[in-house]
Amino acid sequence: MKRRKLGNSNLEVSTLGLGCMGMSFAYGPIADKQEMISLLRSAVDCGITFFDTAEVYGPFTNEELLGEALSPIRDQVVIATKFGFKLNPDGKPGWAGLDSRPEHIRQVAEASLKRLKVDAIDLFYQHRVDPDVPIEEVAGAVKDLILEGKVRHFGLSEAGVQTIRRAHAVQPVTAVQSEYSLWWRTPEQELLPTLEELGIGFVPYSPLGKGFLTGKINENTLFDSSDFRNTLPRFTPEARQANKALVDLLQKIAESKNATPAQIALAWLLARKPWIVPIPGTTKLERLVENIGAVDLVLTPDDQDEIECAASKITVQGDRYPEELMRMTGR
């Protein structure tokens, strides 16, 4: 597995990471724990060193899963987790608001350290920007944790460029995580130029469009009642039918490269910038191996131009989130 550095930091990770949320949250029935432990260790065997989780995934169970699976091979992996949500008092999935007060950040860090079975959190993201807490206070709180050796790197998720600049002035931001793929390209407008200017790495989540860009989902696909894609405007049957044009494009390119649509979608992202590290998620070993195959797939400038030209003629239908969740992004 090739490796990349996240921006100007010294944090080096595998070119492709693994998003672990779906192993215990949001995508239907929870996967078998022992199977997921086996999958996580297989990922390490395949060369993946970068794993993404958060306290809210479960809540807590995803961090606990990674702690159990990866603690025996702690020296081989980089684990990113997140703070910033106020969790439901009854322990139910989801959240009850945002909370990035410095004292809460510290509480989350201490609890995450125990669940992950680590001495330090490699990369600690603010999960969503809290409008009630100045970002300077958030960055300062993480800076204190870094000085204490409990956190190694600071990250932001779905933050706006002015917030990133303000945070970076207090404590250098190693990575920003936001959704980015061929069907959500808004980060290209302001975010990517800002990250390049500041020397910050970019970690795209949902690089396969929450599964849609794999070509395995169509307008007739039925999701489990607990699958959060049922709530997404982009996943209505009408939107899926309209957005099939993008999958058809990926399929066409894939056939010419003896690859899969998912591999083309990931290779396209990897070709954008050398400091981009996508974190596709999966609960299946065969999909993990398929995704890893994208790392060695070379898209020539002509290939990229062809994709760009064809994609520019396709208008993706539907918002990526319901309105209340969209309001929590880009702040």
C-alpha positions as CSV (number, residue, x, y, z in Angstrom):
1,M,0.0,0.0,0.0
2,K,1.3,3.4,-0.9
3,R,1.3,6.1,1.7
4,R,0.5,9.8,1.8
5,K,1.1,12.7,4.2
6,L,-1.8,14.8,5.4
7,G,-0.8,18.3,4.3
8,N,2.4,19.7,5.8
9,S,2.1,17.6,8.9
10,N,4.2,14.6,9.7
11,L,1.2,12.4,9.8
12,E,1.7,9.7,7.2
13,V,-1.1,7.3,6.5
14,S,-2.1,4.7,3.9
15,T,-3.3,6.3,0.6
16,L,-6.7,4.9,1.4
17,G,-8.2,4.8,4.8
18,L,-11.2,2.9,6.2
19,G,-14.3,4.6,7.4
20,C,-15.7,2.5,10.2
21,M,-19.1,4.2,10.9
22,G,-21.2,1.7,9.0
23,M,-19.9,-1.2,11.1
24,S,-22.1,-0.2,14.0
25,F,-24.2,2.8,13.0
26,A,-26.5,4.3,10.3
27,Y,-26.5,1.7,7.5
28,G,-29.1,-0.8,8.7
29,P,-28.6,-3.8,11.0
30,I,-25.4,-3.7,13.0
31,A,-22.8,-6.1,11.7
32,D,-21.5,-9.0,13.7
33,K,-18.8,-7.8,16.0
34,Q,-16.3,-10.7,15.5
35,E,-16.7,-10.4,11.8
36,M,-15.9,-6.7,12.0
37,I,-12.8,-7.4,14.2
38,S,-11.6,-9.8,11.5
39,L,-12.3,-7.3,8.8
40,L,-10.4,-4.5,10.6
41,R,-7.4,-6.8,11.1
42,S,-7.6,-7.9,7.4
43,A,-7.5,-4.2,6.5
44,V,-4.2,-3.8,8.3
45,D,-2.9,-7.0,6.6
46,C,-3.8,-5.4,3.3
47,G,-1.8,-2.3,4.2
48,I,-4.5,0.1,5.5
49,T,-3.2,2.1,8.4
50,F,-5.8,4.9,8.7
51,F,-9.1,4.2,10.6
52,D,-11.9,6.7,11.1
53,T,-14.5,6.5,14.0
54,A,-16.4,8.8,16.4
55,E,-18.0,8.6,19.8
56,V,-21.4,9.3,18.3
57,Y,-21.2,6.1,16.1
58,G,-23.3,3.8,18.2
59,P,-22.8,5.8,20.4
60,F,-19.6,4.5,21.7
61,T,-19.7,1.0,20.2
62,N,-17.7,1.9,17.2
63,E,-14.8,3.2,19.2
64,E,-15.0,0.1,21.4
65,L,-14.9,-2.1,18.3
66,L,-11.7,-0.4,17.0
67,G,-10.2,-0.5,20.5
68,E,-10.6,-4.3,20.7
69,A,-9.6,-5.0,17.1
70,L,-6.6,-2.7,16.8
71,S,-5.0,-2.5,20.2
72,P,-2.9,-5.6,19.6
73,I,-1.4,-3.8,16.5
74,R,-1.5,-0.2,17.9
75,D,1.9,0.6,16.6
76,Q,0.9,-0.1,13.0
77,V,-2.2,2.1,12.8
78,V,-3.5,5.7,12.9
79,I,-6.9,6.2,14.5
80,A,-9.0,9.3,14.0
81,T,-12.0,10.0,16.2
82,K,-14.3,13.0,16.8
83,F,-16.0,15.1,19.4
84,G,-18.6,17.8,19.4
85,F,-22.1,16.2,19.7
86,K,-24.3,16.2,22.7
87,L,-25.5,12.6,23.0
88,N,-29.0,11.5,23.9
89,P,-29.2,10.9,27.7
90,D,-31.0,7.5,27.1
91,G,-28.1,6.2,25.0
92,K,-30.2,5.9,21.9
93,P,-28.5,6.4,18.5
94,G,-28.2,10.0,17.2
95,W,-27.6,13.1,19.2
96,A,-29.4,15.9,21.1
97,G,-27.4,18.9,19.7
98,L,-23.9,20.2,19.6
99,D,-21.4,20.7,22.4
100,S,-17.8,21.8,21.8
101,R,-17.3,23.5,25.1
102,P,-13.6,23.0,26.2
103,E,-14.6,21.0,29.3
104,H,-16.8,18.7,27.1
105,I,-13.9,18.2,24.6
106,R,-11.7,17.1,27.5
107,Q,-14.4,14.7,28.8
108,V,-14.8,13.1,25.3
109,A,-11.0,12.8,24.9
110,E,-10.6,11.0,28.2
111,A,-13.5,8.6,27.4
112,S,-12.3,7.9,23.8
113,L,-8.8,7.1,25.0
114,K,-10.2,4.4,27.2
115,R,-12.6,3.0,24.6
116,L,-9.9,3.0,21.9
117,K,-7.3,1.5,24.4
118,V,-4.7,4.0,23.4
119,D,-2.4,6.5,25.2
120,A,-3.0,9.2,22.6
121,I,-5.6,10.0,20.0
122,D,-3.8,10.3,16.6
123,L,-6.2,12.7,15.0
124,F,-9.0,14.4,16.9
125,Y,-11.7,16.1,14.8
126,Q,-14.4,18.5,15.8
127,H,-17.3,16.6,14.2
128,R,-19.4,19.7,13.4
129,V,-18.8,23.3,14.1
130,D,-20.6,24.5,17.2
131,P,-22.0,28.1,16.6
132,D,-22.2,28.6,20.4
133,V,-18.5,28.1,21.0
134,P,-15.8,30.3,19.3
135,I,-13.5,28.1,17.2
136,E,-10.5,29.7,18.9
137,E,-11.7,28.1,22.2
138,V,-12.1,24.7,20.5
139,A,-8.6,24.9,19.0
140,G,-7.2,26.0,22.3
141,A,-8.7,23.1,24.1
142,V,-7.3,20.6,21.6
143,K,-4.0,22.4,21.8
144,D,-3.9,21.8,25.5
145,L,-4.6,18.1,25.0
146,I,-1.8,18.0,22.4
147,L,0.6,19.6,24.9
148,E,-0.4,17.0,27.5
149,G,0.3,14.2,25.0
150,K,-3.3,12.9,24.9
151,V,-3.9,14.0,21.3
152,R,-1.4,14.2,18.4
153,H,-3.2,16.1,15.7
154,F,-6.2,18.4,15.4
155,G,-8.8,18.1,12.7
156,L,-12.1,19.7,11.6
157,S,-15.1,18.1,9.9
158,E,-17.5,19.9,7.5
159,A,-16.1,23.3,8.6
160,G,-16.2,26.5,6.5
161,V,-13.0,28.1,5.2
162,Q,-13.1,31.1,7.6
163,T,-13.5,28.7,10.6
164,I,-10.6,26.7,9.3
165,R,-8.4,29.8,9.1
166,R,-9.3,30.9,12.6
167,A,-8.7,27.5,14.1
168,H,-5.4,27.0,12.2
169,A,-4.1,30.3,13.7
170,V,-4.5,28.9,17.2
171,Q,-3.5,25.2,16.6
172,P,-2.3,24.0,13.2
173,V,-5.1,21.9,11.6
174,T,-3.7,18.6,10.2
175,A,-6.7,17.5,8.3
176,V,-10.2,18.5,7.3
177,Q,-12.8,15.9,6.7
178,S,-15.8,16.6,4.5
179,E,-17.9,14.8,1.9
180,Y,-16.4,14.8,-1.5
181,S,-16.9,12.6,-4.6
182,L,-17.9,12.9,-8.2
183,W,-21.5,13.5,-7.0
184,W,-20.6,16.2,-4.4
185,R,-18.0,18.6,-5.7
186,T,-18.7,21.7,-3.7
187,P,-15.4,21.4,-1.8
188,E,-13.6,22.3,-5.1
189,Q,-14.9,25.9,-5.0
190,E,-13.3,27.2,-1.8
191,L,-12.3,24.4,0.5
192,L,-9.6,22.7,-1.6
193,P,-7.8,25.9,-2.5
194,T,-7.8,27.0,1.1
195,L,-6.4,23.6,2.3
196,E,-3.7,23.8,-0.3
197,E,-2.7,27.3,0.7
198,L,-2.5,26.4,4.4
199,G,-0.9,23.0,4.0
200,I,-3.8,21.0,5.4
201,G,-4.7,17.4,4.4
202,F,-8.1,16.5,3.1
203,V,-10.0,13.4,4.1
204,P,-13.1,12.8,1.9
205,Y,-15.8,10.7,3.5
206,S,-18.5,9.1,1.4
207,P,-16.2,9.0,-1.5
208,L,-18.5,6.4,-3.1
209,G,-21.6,8.5,-2.6
210,K,-22.8,6.4,0.3
211,G,-22.6,3.4,-2.0
212,F,-24.4,4.8,-4.9
213,L,-21.3,5.2,-7.1
214,T,-20.5,1.5,-6.8
215,G,-23.3,0.8,-9.3
216,K,-24.9,-1.6,-6.8
217,I,-27.9,0.7,-6.1
218,N,-30.7,1.7,-8.4
219,E,-34.2,3.2,-8.1
220,N,-35.7,-0.1,-7.0
221,T,-33.2,-0.8,-4.2
222,L,-34.9,-1.1,-0.8
223,F,-33.0,-0.1,2.3
224,D,-33.5,-1.4,5.8
225,S,-35.9,0.7,7.9
226,S,-32.9,1.7,10.1
227,D,-30.8,2.8,7.2
228,F,-30.3,6.6,7.3
229,R,-30.2,6.8,3.5
230,N,-34.0,6.6,3.7
231,T,-33.9,10.2,5.0
232,L,-31.6,11.6,2.3
233,P,-33.2,13.6,-0.6
234,R,-30.5,12.3,-2.9
235,F,-31.7,8.7,-2.3
236,T,-35.3,9.1,-3.2
237,P,-36.2,6.6,-6.0
238,E,-36.7,9.6,-8.4
239,A,-33.3,11.0,-7.6
240,R,-31.6,7.6,-7.9
241,Q,-33.1,7.1,-11.3
242,A,-31.9,10.6,-12.4
243,N,-28.5,10.2,-10.9
244,K,-27.9,6.9,-12.7
245,A,-26.2,8.9,-15.5
246,L,-23.2,9.4,-13.2
247,V,-22.9,5.6,-12.5
248,D,-23.3,4.9,-16.3
249,L,-20.3,7.2,-16.9
250,L,-18.2,5.4,-14.3
251,Q,-19.2,2.1,-15.7
252,K,-18.1,3.2,-19.2
253,I,-14.7,4.3,-18.0
254,A,-14.3,1.2,-15.8
255,E,-14.8,-1.1,-18.7
256,S,-12.0,0.6,-20.6
257,K,-9.7,0.2,-17.6
258,N,-10.7,-3.3,-16.6
259,A,-11.8,-1.9,-13.3
260,T,-15.1,-1.3,-11.4
261,P,-17.1,1.9,-11.1
262,A,-16.0,2.1,-7.4
263,Q,-12.4,1.9,-8.3
264,I,-12.7,4.6,-10.9
265,A,-14.5,6.9,-8.4
266,L,-11.8,6.4,-5.9
267,A,-8.9,6.7,-8.4
268,W,-10.5,10.0,-9.6
269,L,-10.3,11.4,-6.1
270,L,-6.8,10.2,-5.5
271,A,-5.7,11.9,-8.7
272,R,-7.0,15.2,-7.6
273,K,-4.3,16.1,-5.1
274,P,-1.5,14.1,-3.4
275,W,-2.7,15.2,0.1
276,I,-6.2,13.7,-0.4
277,V,-6.9,10.4,1.6
278,P,-10.4,9.0,1.0
279,I,-12.0,6.8,3.7
280,P,-14.5,4.6,2.0
281,G,-16.4,2.4,4.4
282,T,-17.5,-1.2,4.1
283,T,-18.4,-4.3,6.1
284,K,-17.4,-6.8,3.4
285,L,-13.9,-8.1,2.8
286,E,-14.4,-8.3,-1.0
287,R,-15.4,-4.6,-1.1
288,L,-12.4,-3.7,1.0
289,V,-10.1,-5.5,-1.5
290,E,-11.9,-3.9,-4.4
291,N,-11.5,-0.4,-3.0
292,I,-7.8,-1.0,-2.3
293,G,-7.4,-1.9,-6.0
294,A,-8.1,1.8,-6.8
295,V,-4.7,2.8,-5.3
296,D,-2.8,1.3,-8.2
297,L,-5.2,2.4,-10.9
298,V,-3.7,5.2,-12.9
299,L,-6.0,7.8,-14.5
300,T,-4.1,9.6,-17.2
301,P,-4.7,13.4,-17.8
302,D,-6.8,12.3,-20.8
303,D,-8.8,9.9,-18.6
304,Q,-9.4,12.7,-16.2
305,D,-10.4,15.2,-18.9
306,E,-12.9,12.6,-20.3
307,I,-14.5,12.2,-16.9
308,E,-14.5,15.9,-16.3
309,C,-16.1,16.6,-19.7
310,A,-18.8,14.0,-19.3
311,A,-19.5,14.7,-15.6
312,S,-20.0,18.4,-16.4
313,K,-23.0,17.6,-18.5
314,I,-24.7,15.7,-15.6
315,T,-26.7,17.5,-13.0
316,V,-27.0,15.5,-9.8
317,Q,-30.5,15.5,-8.4
318,G,-31.3,15.9,-4.7
319,D,-29.6,17.5,-1.7
320,R,-27.1,15.3,0.1
321,Y,-28.7,15.9,3.5
322,P,-32.1,17.0,4.8
323,E,-32.2,20.7,5.6
324,E,-31.5,20.5,9.3
325,L,-28.3,18.5,8.7
326,M,-27.2,20.7,5.8
327,R,-27.3,23.7,8.2
328,M,-24.6,22.0,10.3
329,T,-22.1,22.0,7.4
330,G,-19.9,24.7,6.0
331,R,-20.0,26.9,9.1
